[in-house]
Amino acid sequence: MSDEVTVRRAGLADAPAVMRALGQGCLDEAVFSWVVPDGSARQERTVAWTGQAAAWVGGMLEEGVLLVAEHGAGEIAGLSLWELLPADPAAGQAPPAEPAPGTTGSPGTDTASGEPTGSAEETARFIPVYGPEYAPRMALVSELTRRRHPRREPHWYLQQMVVVPTWRGHGLGGAMLRHQLELVDTAGLGAYLEASSARNRKLYERHGFRAHGDPIRLPEDGPAIQPMWRPPAAGQR
């Protein structure tokens, strides 16, 4: 198994391979496992994603930067999605403020079923991908993370990064981070993400990210999602 890694921007022709890597890499991911607790259902969801490959990848290419990491054999084994977000004029001009301790967000609950749930509008957005059973849970994750997102200055947001299990520990995640953060630093911008595991958090810390407030704790003993901020040119200090 060669550890040679190549990072490049994805194109629409990569859509099938990107979705295969996304499905493999997400199966044991902490937040996805909370959103879809049943392992068989998670497998079914990821298989269904392949039918949406062209539409999903096309949308990501329009929305931001989709990077892929290939190992020595040229197979896509990791991907990361970055989006450049503008400053919100209503948030003021100061750098992103550190959230007050205890700021974790308040999860919603469906009064009939007792299930954690997001708003009806947000839930409807996720039904095509997660189905009506799990869309409310994904909607809740989306709402809680959005509440904590810094808005005072333009920055790059790492929406998602996954590596297929057999290639974890071979430097693919770090290679994708270095590739994009070099561009981020050149532009003099900050970067933001949410870490869903202690292992991921350590990786991000090695690349200049630091905790941005308390973790977002999902209900039902769900994972703690740690918001993280990397100030402009952190990699050059």
Secondary structure by P-SEA (a helix, b strand, c coil): cccbbbbbbbcccaaaaaaaaaaaaacccaaaaaacccaaaaaaaaaaaaaaaaaaaaaaaacbbbbbbbccccccccbbbbbbbcccccccccccccccccccbbbbbccccccccccaaaaaaaccccccccaaaaaaaaaaaaaaccccbbbbbcccccccccccccaaaaaaaaaaaaaaaaacbbbbbbbccaaaaaaaaaacccccccccccccccbbbbbbbbccccccc
